[in-house]
Amino acid sequence: MTPPTSTPAGPPTRTPRPGATGTTAPLPTPRPHLGHAVASEWTKLISVRSTLWTIGSLVVTVVGIGLGVIVQTSDVNYERMPFTGPALFGLLAGQLAVIVLGVLTITSEYGTGLIRTTFGAAPDRHRVLTAKYLVFGAVAFLTVAGSIFLVGITTAIVHGGPAAGAHSNSDWGSALLASSYVTLLGVLSLAVGALVRHSAGAIAVMLGIVTLPPVIGGMLSIWEASQPLGRAVLEYNAPVALMELFGMPSNSGMGDLPSKMAQLGLLVLLTGAAVAGSYVVVGRRDV
């Protein structure tokens, strides 16, 4: 008599639930959009220590120097000067922190090679670059404007007596224009960083743009033939533009200076050209 043969035990079978089809639905994969790129760039910006150091140095410089000016002035000094005026002295140095942060926002990825990972995860390079501009611009503007307004409010509290004269809301509007100007300098720095792809080189270019025009203008003004060009260079540069945008009285002896909108408009044109060039170069160039 042949004993019964036993079949090898197989894997346990799963009994489907009533109504189940027996298939597993894939995870939802939403189509990538600009919001995803913005979230990614925000995470990268706040995850590196360089952001904390540059933003912190900006706030400390603007607020610290501004408070020092407030202590050394009296109410009568603000009869012709806006309450936000003390922030100008700190911002003349603090704008360098905005420039450095704008450059590092993109050149740090080129330096470490992370840009390959970024473009691999998000092949639409223009969307990535747009997200960088949006995130950096918002952070820079809010930080600069917040620092200026903190100094201005402190000045209004300490030196808001009758001797300071009447002040209108134009003081605060001028502060917003100055914040926009410094933010545009930072955006221009980001665009230069995208074109140069090197941190030191891009920072050197931006330092030249900000600091050299007064020197070059003074040299050109020596010769009679180049005096008109020298005067134009002396009138259109970052320090003079910030003084005009803050509404500070000028004792330069150059007569009537360009209007606030003329100063801001020139930087808008320069920044727009650099940003457009960055989109063309980043889209066509290999990483």
C-alpha positions in Angstrom: 0.0 0.0 0.0 1.5 3.3 -1.1 1.5 6.0 1.6 -0.1 9.3 0.6 2.3 11.9 -0.7 2.3 15.3 0.9 2.6 18.4 -1.2 5.2 21.0 -0.2 3.8 23.9 1.7 3.7 27.1 -0.4 3.4 30.7 0.6 0.2 31.5 2.5 -2.5 32.8 0.3 -4.1 36.1 1.3 -7.9 36.1 1.1 -9.0 39.3 -0.5 -11.4 41.5 1.4 -14.9 41.6 0.2 -15.2 44.1 -2.6 -11.4 44.3 -3.1 -10.1 44.1 -6.6 -6.7 42.5 -5.7 -4.6 45.4 -7.1 -2.6 48.0 -5.3 -3.1 51.6 -6.3 0.1 53.5 -6.9 1.1 56.4 -4.8 -0.1 59.8 -6.1 2.6 61.6 -8.0 1.6 65.2 -8.5 3.0 67.2 -11.4 6.0 69.3 -10.3 5.3 73.0 -10.2 7.0 76.2 -9.0 5.7 75.8 -5.5 7.8 72.6 -5.1 10.9 74.4 -6.3 10.2 77.3 -3.9 9.9 74.9 -1.0 13.1 73.2 -2.0 15.0 76.5 -2.3 13.6 77.7 1.0 14.8 74.5 2.7 18.3 74.9 1.2 18.5 78.6 2.1 17.7 78.1 5.8 19.7 74.9 6.1 23.2 76.4 5.6 25.0 78.4 8.3 26.2 81.0 5.8 22.6 82.3 5.6 22.4 82.8 9.3 25.8 84.5 9.4 25.1 86.9 6.5 21.5 87.8 7.6 22.7 88.1 11.2 25.6 90.4 10.2 23.2 92.6 8.2 20.8 93.0 11.1 23.5 93.7 13.6 25.2 96.2 11.3 22.1 98.2 10.4 20.5 98.1 13.9 23.8 98.5 15.8 25.2 101.4 13.8 21.7 102.9 13.7 21.3 102.8 17.5 24.8 104.4 17.8 23.7 107.3 15.6 20.5 107.7 17.6 22.5 108.0 20.8 24.8 110.7 19.3 22.0 112.9 17.8 19.4 115.2 19.3 15.8 116.0 18.4 16.7 119.1 16.4 18.9 117.0 14.0 15.7 115.4 12.6 14.1 118.6 11.5 15.6 118.0 8.1 16.4 114.3 8.4 13.9 111.4 8.4 13.5 109.2 11.4 14.8 106.3 9.3 18.0 108.3 8.5 20.2 106.5 11.1 19.6 103.2 9.4 21.4 104.6 6.3 24.8 104.5 7.9 24.5 100.9 8.8 23.0 99.9 5.5 25.9 101.4 3.5 28.0 98.6 5.1 25.2 96.1 5.6 24.4 96.0 1.9 27.6 94.0 1.4 26.0 91.1 3.4 23.0 91.1 1.0 25.4 91.0 -2.0 27.4 88.1 -0.5 24.2 86.1 0.3 22.9 86.7 -3.2 26.0 85.3 -4.7 26.2 82.3 -2.4 22.6 81.4 -3.0 23.7 79.8 -6.3 27.5 79.7 -6.5 27.7 77.5 -3.4 25.9 74.8 -5.3 28.3 75.1 -8.2 31.2 74.9 -5.8 30.1 71.7 -4.1 28.6 70.1 -7.2 25.1 70.0 -5.6 23.8 71.8 -8.7 23.9 68.5 -10.6 21.6 67.0 -8.0 19.3 70.0 -8.1 19.0 69.9 -11.9 18.7 66.1 -11.9 15.7 66.3 -9.5 14.2 69.3 -11.3 15.2 69.3 -14.9 13.4 72.5 -15.6 16.3 74.9 -14.9 14.3 78.0 -15.4 11.9 77.0 -12.7 14.7 76.3 -10.3 16.3 79.7 -11.1 12.9 81.5 -10.7 12.5 79.8 -7.3 15.9 81.0 -6.2 15.1 84.6 -7.2 11.7 84.5 -5.4 13.0 83.0 -2.1 16.1 85.2 -1.9 14.3 88.3 -2.9 11.6 87.8 -0.2 14.2 87.0 2.5 16.4 89.9 1.6 13.6 92.5 1.4 11.9 91.5 4.7 15.2 91.5 6.5 16.4 94.9 5.2 13.0 96.5 5.7 12.6 95.0 9.2 16.0 96.3 10.2 15.3 99.8 8.8 11.8 100.0 10.4 13.2 98.9 13.8 15.8 101.8 13.7 13.1 104.2 12.5 10.6 103.3 15.2 13.4 103.6 17.8 14.3 107.1 16.5 10.7 108.2 16.5 10.4 107.2 20.2 13.7 108.7 21.4 13.7 111.9 19.2 10.1 112.5 18.4 9.9 115.8 20.4 8.6 119.1 19.1 12.2 120.2 18.1 12.3 117.4 15.5 9.5 119.1 13.4 6.7 117.4 11.6 7.3 114.0 9.9 4.9 112.4 7.4 4.5 108.9 6.1 6.9 109.7 3.3 9.7 108.7 5.7 8.5 105.1 5.8 7.8 105.1 2.0 11.4 106.2 1.4 12.5 103.3 3.7 10.6 100.9 1.5 12.2 102.3 -1.6 15.7 101.9 0.0 14.8 98.3 1.0 13.8 97.6 -2.6 17.1 99.1 -3.9 19.3 97.0 -1.6 17.2 93.9 -2.5 17.7 94.6 -6.2 21.5 94.7 -5.5 21.1 91.3 -4.0 19.1 90.0 -7.0 21.8 91.4 -9.3 24.4 89.5 -7.2 22.5 86.3 -7.7 22.3 86.9 -11.4 26.0 87.6 -11.6 26.7 84.4 -9.6 24.7 82.4 -12.1 26.7 83.9 -14.9 30.1 83.6 -13.3 29.5 80.3 -11.3 32.3 81.2 -8.9 31.8 82.8 -5.5 35.0 84.9 -5.2 34.7 86.1 -8.8 31.0 87.1 -8.5 31.6 88.9 -5.2 34.6 90.7 -6.7 32.4 91.9 -9.6 29.6 93.1 -7.3 32.1 94.9 -5.0 33.4 96.7 -8.0 29.9 97.7 -9.1 29.1 99.1 -5.7 32.4 100.7 -4.6 34.3 101.7 -7.7 31.9 104.3 -9.3 32.7 107.1 -6.9 36.5 106.5 -7.4 36.1 106.3 -11.2 33.8 109.3 -11.3 36.3 111.4 -9.4 39.2 110.4 -11.7 37.1 111.2 -14.8 36.2 114.6 -13.4 39.8 115.6 -13.4 40.0 116.0 -17.2 37.7 118.5 -18.9 36.8 116.3 -21.8 35.5 113.5 -19.5 33.9 115.7 -16.9 30.3 115.1 -18.1 30.8 111.3 -17.8 32.5 111.6 -14.5 29.6 113.7 -13.1 27.1 111.1 -14.3 29.1 108.3 -12.6 29.3 110.3 -9.4 25.5 110.9 -9.5 24.5 107.3 -10.3 26.0 105.0 -7.7 24.9 103.0 -4.8 25.9 105.3 -1.9 24.4 108.4 -3.6 21.2 106.4 -4.5 20.7 105.3 -1.0 21.1 108.8 0.3 18.5 110.0 -2.2 16.1 107.2 -1.5 16.3 107.8 2.3 15.6 111.5 1.7 18.8 112.6 3.4 20.1 116.1 2.8 23.1 116.2 0.5 26.1 118.5 0.8 27.9 117.1 -2.2 28.1 120.4 -4.0 27.0 118.8 -7.3 23.7 120.6 -7.5 20.5 118.8 -8.1 20.9 115.0 -8.0 18.8 112.5 -9.9 15.4 111.7 -8.6 14.6 108.7 -6.5 12.8 107.0 -9.4 15.8 107.7 -11.7 18.2 106.0 -9.3 15.9 103.0 -8.8 15.0 102.8 -12.5 18.7 102.5 -13.5 19.2 99.6 -11.1 16.0 97.9 -12.3 17.3 98.0 -15.9 20.7 96.7 -15.0 19.3 94.0 -12.8 16.7 93.0 -15.4 19.4 92.6 -18.1 21.5 90.5 -15.8 18.6 88.3 -14.8 17.6 87.8 -18.4 21.2 86.8 -19.2 21.2 84.3 -16.4 18.1 82.6 -17.7 19.7 82.2 -21.2 23.1 81.0 -19.8 21.7 78.6 -17.2 19.3 77.1 -19.8 22.0 76.5 -22.4 25.2 75.8 -20.5 26.3 72.5 -19.1 26.7 72.3 -15.3 
